Amino acid sequence: MRSLVILAVLVPLFAVSARAEAGDLTPAQRMAREVYAELVGLNTAASTGSTAPAAQAVARRLRAAGFAGADVQVLGPKATKANLVARLRGTGERRPLLLLAHLDVVEAKRSDWTRDPFTLTEQDGFFYGRGTLDDKAMAAIFVTTMIRMKRDGVRPNRDVILALTADEEGGPDNGAEWLLKHHRDLVDAELVLNEGGNGAIRQGRYLANMVQASEKTYTNFTLEVRDKGGHSSLPSKENAIYSLAAGLGRLERFAFPVELNEVTRSYFERLAKFETGQTADDMVAVLRDPPDPAAVERLSNIPRYNALLRTTCVATRLEGGHADNALPQTARANVNCRILPGHTSDEVRRVLVEVLAEERIGVTEPVPAVAGPASSVDPDFMAAAERITQELWPGMSVIPIMSTGATDARYFRTAGSGAYGVSGIFIDVDDNRAHGQDERLGVRQFYEGQEFLQRLVLALVVSDRAGGSR
């Protein structure tokens, strides 16, 4: 009963201020904005910055809020690749809940932006800055949630762990992987909340709240052709660059077979209710057994749907030759693949070898892929996510999704944790600026995401079941 009382007391404290966009913020919202501004203001890009100042800044805030020194750690393989791990102690009735976000961001040049990318700028209803969307909004919200629970005396039924990590964006020192390998005891959890799921807005209309339960496996293959070369004044029919180009053309025309899984099938089934016209009809038709070929073809022409239907491989880099007046001795291409769950990179490599067999192109995988399984769609967790979604956005659907990109959830799924990408942060599906110029997140959407995540965390730690109470 104590947990139920705590929940009843805290939810009003976390209530969204209807005047947030006007600057009249609740204490929790002011704290979140302060943390957000501090994190965005620190350059944590892999090659030009460091995650250490951000991890240390969060550690200071947590210790000032009353977290014991032993429960707040900054650690990593290098001084510039620091990770923050903090723990709010619970009763131990259940295994821990992990709140995961990454501190690193992709590169951002001041000359490419209309404003300083490493200053949080609030303008015209948006927060601008590198990492505002990916992923410092969630980091700031999780930090604020941890501090609020500590100060308000929440005694969760499980430990709540906060992990803010380095190099999620593709650097060599991935913090989630490193922590699981070297400090598993610090981050071992039953359930992980991470990025990868968000709400969808189109033309100002809120469509659905997405929950990521699986993701594709990210990997790169090197395609290489070798030849003896020679003088360019004596060209021969054998040319490494031509052979590679012919193979890439063949790859361009090749498509992996359509394959739906539990998550993508549910996605198309639910999203069909929000789409219109031919697209809605095609989403229904693709669910048939076998899928309607014409529907598959039409959906395949829409990149975001094509990526959900099949494994994809695309050329992203080229290099060849060694001199302007010499026949090329080598020609290489990088092919980036996003592989459906349940398939290995070796399976995909064998397919590429077959597609490129006529040109005798070598196919290697420089760095073996880390393939994570899908998280089963846990009914208790989904019940909590759906209930809170209805509280904040009545009539809104919650849709399980498979990410076409990569997140750190795969490391935790491989380690046996249930991991979900969920944020309650709504973004415009036609204007997603993550990784791009003038990255931004709506001010209203930031505070809505804060409210959603705080309520979700409380629901997962102050009741026996995510969807119920005792």
N, C-alpha and C positions, 0 to 999 in steps of 0.2 A: 504493500500500500504506500510505503514511503516514496517509492519511485514515481507512482502516479501523482502524488502530491507535488513533487518537484516539477514534473512536467507541466502541471496545471499552473504553477507559479511562474515558470520560466517562459512559457510561450508568449504571454503578454509582454514580457520584457524584451522579447526578440521581435515584436510586431513591426511590420513595415510602416514607416512614416509616409503618409500620403503627400507630405510636403517635402520629401527628400530632394526632389529635383530643384526645389526653390532654395535649397541650402539649409533648411531647418531640420537638422539631423538628430536622431536619437543618439545617446552615448555610444551604443554598439556600432551604429553607422559611422559616427565620427572616428571611432577607433579603427574600423576597417579601412576608412579612407586614408587615415594617417599611415597605416601599415602599407597600404597599396602605393601611396606616394613614395614612401621610403624605398620600397622594393623596385618600383619602376625607375626611380632615380639612380639606381646603381647599375652600372654596365656589367652584365653577367654573360655577355656573349663569349663563346668558346675561345676565339682567337684574340680578342681585344680586351676582354674583361676577366672577371673572376667571380665565382659564387661565394667566396669566403666572406667578403664584407656583408653580403645579404644574410648568410647563415648566422654570422656573429650578431648582426643587428636583431634578428629574431630571437636569438638566445638571450640577449640582454632584456628584451621585453618580457620573455617568459620568466626569467629569474626575478625581475622586478614585480611580477604578478604573483610570486610566491612559490614557483616551481623549485624544488630542491635541485641543487647543483648536479647531483648524480643522475637526475632525471632529464637533464638537458645536455646534450652532447653535440659538439661540432667535430666532425671527423671525415676523413677522406684519404685517397691515395696520394694526393698532392696538395700543396698549400693553396693552389688556386682552384682546386676541385673539391671544395668542402660541401658536406651534407649536414643538415640539421636533423637530429632525432630527439624528440621529447616525448615524455610519457605522463599522462594523468592516471594516477593509480585508481583502480576500481576494486570491487569486492571479489573479483575472480570467479564469479558464477559462470561466466562464459569466456571463451577465448577472445583475444583483443580485437578491436576495431582499429584499422590503420587509415589515416587521412593522408593521402599522397598527392604531392604537387611538385613540379620541378621549378627550380630557381633560374636555370639557364634560359637564354633566349637566342634566337637567330640574329645574325649580324644586322646592324642598322647604321647607315652612313648619314650623317647630318645633311650632306649635299643632296641626298635623295628624298629627303622629307621636307614638308612645308613648315615643320616645327621641330624642336629638339626632341629626338626619340627617347632620350633618357631623362625627361622631365614629364611628370604627370600633368597634362593640360586638360582642363575641363572647359569645353566650348561647344555651344549649340546642342546641348543635351548628350554629349559624348565625352568619355575619357580617352585621350589620345596618348600614345607612348608605346615603345616596344615592350611587349609582354603584357599589355593591358588585357588582352584576350588570352594569350598563350604564354604563360599559364599563371601569371602573377595575381590575377583576380582570385583564383581558387586558393592560392597560397595565402593571400591576405585574409580571405574569409576563414580559412581553417585556423590561422593564427589567432584571429579574433575569437573564434568559437572556443578554442582551448582556454584562452584567458578568461572569457566570460564564465565558462564552467568552473574554472578554478576559483574565481572570485565569488561566485554565487554558491559555492559549497556543494556542487553536484557530486554525488557519490555514485558513479556509474556501476552497472553490474558487470563490467568488463573494463580492462585497461583501454584507454584511448591513446593511440600512438600517432604522433605527427612526424612525417618524414618529408623534408624539403630537399630535393636532390639536384645533382649536377649532371650535365651532359645528356639529358634526355633527347635533345635536338640533334643527336648524331655524333657527339664528340667521343673521344676514345676512352673516357673514364666514366661510364654510365654509373650514376650513383645508386640506382635501385639494384642493378646487377651486383655492384661491389658490396653493398650492404648485405644482400642475401648470401653472398659468398663468404664474406669475412666477419660479419656481425649478425648472423641470422637471428640470434636471440633478441636483438634490439627491435627487429621489424617483423618477427613472426606473428601472423594474425590469421584469424578465421575469415575476416571480411575486409576488403579494401575498397575505399572510395577514391576515385581518380578522375582525371580529365577523360575526354573522349565522347561524352554525351552532353548535349545541350538542347535548349529549346529552339524551335524553328519559327522565324518570322518571315512573312512574304507580304510586301506592299503594306506594311503596318499591321497585318493581321497575325495574331499568334495562332500557330497551327497545331503543334504538338510538342510534348516534352520527351526527349530521346534519352534512352538508357543504353549505354554500350555494354554488351555482354560478351562480345567477341571482337576480334580484329584480324586483319590479314597479316601474314608474315612478310616482313620487309627483307629483301636481299638484293644483291647486285651480282651480275655475271659479267665476266670479261670475255668478249668475242675477239678472237685474234686470228689473223691470216699472216703466214710467213712466206717469203719468196727469196730467191737468190739475188734479186735486184739487178742492177746493171746501169749502163749509160742511157740517159733519157733520149739520146739521138737514135737509139736502136730499140724502140719499144717492141714488146712481144705481146702475144695474146694473154700471157699469164701476168696479172697485175694484182698485187695484194689489195689495193684500194678498190679496184673494180669488183673483185671477188667479195670483199666485205660489203660494198654497196649493194650488190645483187642479193646477198644474204639478208641484209637489213630490209630490202624491199619485200622479200619473201616473208620476213617476220611481220612487217607492217600489215600484210594481207591475211595473216594467220590470226585466228581467234580461238582461245581455249573454250572448251564446252561449257554450257550453262549448267550451274549446279546451285540449288537452293538448299539452305540448311534451316534449322529450327528458327534461328534469329532472323534471317533474311526473308523467310517465308512469312513470318509474323509481321515483319516490316512492310512488305508489299501489301499484305492483306489489310493492315490497318491504315496505311497511307492512301490506299485507293479511295477511302472515304473522304479524303481531303483534296485529292486531285480532281480534275474535271476533264470532260471530253474523252478524246482518244487515249490519252495517257492513263486515265483512271480505268478505262476498259482494258488496256493492255496489262495493267498490274493484276487485274483479275485473271486475264487469260494466261499470264505467265505462270500462274499457280496450278494450272491444269497438269495432268499427267497423261501424255507428255505436254510440255509447254507449247503454246501456239507459236509456230515459227514466225509468223508475221509480227506478232506482238514482241517477240524476242528481238527481232531486227529493229523495230522502232525504238524500243527501250535502249537497245545497244548504241543507238545514235546519240543518246543523252549521257555524257560522261559519268555523272554521279550515279546513274542507274546501271550503266554498263559495268562499272567497277564493283557493284554489288552482285552482279550475275555470274561473274567468272573471275578466274585468275587473270591478271594482266601483266604484260611485259612490254616495256617501251625503251627505245634508245634514248639516252640522255647526254652522252659525251662521245666525241670522236677524236682520234689522233692517227696520223699515218705519215710515213716517209721520213727521210732524214736530210734531204737536200733538194734544192729546186731543180737541179740538173741530173738527178739520179732517179732510177726506178725504185719504187718503195720496196724495202725489205720486210717491213711490217706495217700492218694496219690494225687498229684496235678500236673497239667501241665498248662503252659501258651500257649495259641493259639493266634497267631497274625493274624488278618484279614485285608484285604484291600478290601473295599466294593465299588462296582460300584455306580456312581452318580444315584440318584433317589431311592435308597434303604436305609433303616434304619438299625442301628445295632440291633434293636429288631427283625427285620425280620430275620437277620442272626442268632441271638441267637436261635430263634424258629427252624430254620433249623438244627442247631447243636444239639439241644435237640432231635429232631427226629432221626438224624443219630446215636446218642449215646444212644437211648432209651433202647436197649437190655441190656446194661451194667449199666443202672440206674446211669448215671454220671451227677452230678450237673453242670450247666453251668451258670456262673454269669459274669457280665461286671463290673469290679472294678471301672473304670472311664468312665462315659458316653462319647460317641464319639461326636465330633463336625463335623457334616456333612455339607459341603458347596455345593451349587448348581453349575452347570456349568455356565460359562460366555457365553452368546450368542456370536457367532462369528461376532463381529461388523465390518461391511464392510469398514468404514472409517479407523479404526485402522489397519485392515488387508491390506488395500490399501497402507498405509504408510509403513508398515513392508515389503510388497512385493516390493514396489518401491525402498526402500533403499537397500534391499537385491540385487536387480538387479543392482543398481549402484555399489555396492562393489564386487559382485560375479555374473557377467552376466550369465544368463541361469539357475541360482539356483532357485529351488522351495521352497516355504514356505508351511510347512505342519502343520496344527493344530494337537495337540496331547493331550492325557489324561495322566497325570502323574500317575504312579503306586505307587509312594511314596507320602509323604505329604509335603505341604508347607504352609506358612502363608497366602497364597491367599484365603484359605477357609474361614478365619475369615472375610475378606473384602467382599467376595462374599455373605456371609450370611448377612452382614450389608448393602447389596444393591449396592456395587461398582462393576463395571466391572473390573476384574483382570486377567492379562495375564502374564504367565511366558515367558520371551523373553530376550535374551542376545546377540545374534550374536556371542557368544563364541563357537567355534567349538572344539569338543573333539572326541577322538577315541572311537568308540562304543565298541571296543574290549579291551580297556585299560583305563577304567574309574576308577580312583583311589580315587574318593571322599570317605571319611570315611576310607580309607585304608592306608597301609604303603606307605611312600614316595609319598604322594599326590602331584600332579603336574598339571601344565597348560602350554601349549606351549607359548613361548614368542610372536611369531607372532600372535597367536590366541588371546592373551590378548589385544594387540593393535588393532587388527581387531574388537574385541568386544567393545573396547572403542569407535572406530569410529562409529560403527553401533549404539550403544546406544545414543551417543551424537547427531547424526543425527536424530534418532527417537524422542528423547525428543524435539529437536527443531521443528520437523515437527508437534508435538502434541501441541505446545504452541505458535507458531508464525503464525498460519493460522486459518481461520475459521473452516476448516474441516481437519481431519488428512490426507486426500488424496488430498487436493486441496489448493487453496489460494484465496485471495480476491483482 
